[in-house]
Amino acid sequence: MRLFTLNHKEDSILLRQKSTDITLPTQDSIVDLFVERLLQTVIDSNNLGVGIAAPQVGILKNIIYVQRFDKDKFPFEVYYNPRIIQYSKMKQPCLEGCLSIP
């Protein structure tokens, strides 16, 4: 399975365009494959990312894969149609993990 890359023209970055929600529950094998590719991209040892969003790789859908530093073993979890409804003022210093800027 080819990983997404930020310098591959088919994986163009669309961060300035509006993405749309995905209909849930999804039982779509194409969506499942896409989500698996997001995970493989963010956990790839050459990328060292802590999260990735579908628009970063050219898919204008509200899907993100993020590493949870607030859970045991820091798992990666996928979220469909995420919304920030509150946030903490606490900060956690760490290395940058953005995959949008190589």
C-alpha angles and dihedrals in degrees: 000000000000114000120229113257130193095223096053111101093220089059095056118171113248099178095136095056126082116256125208135228121262119233112249141247091040120196093170116134090205091057090046091053092046092051090049089052090051090053094047090050096050095045095044109122091228093059105043093196129161096201144002134196129207094242089059088068099039102271113120096210129115098249125129135176113204138173113240110221090178093066133071114274090009097259125201114238133187121226127193119206094355120195127190105226098164139356139199124246088218114106129205116206112222143139117288111266102181114137094192094080115045 
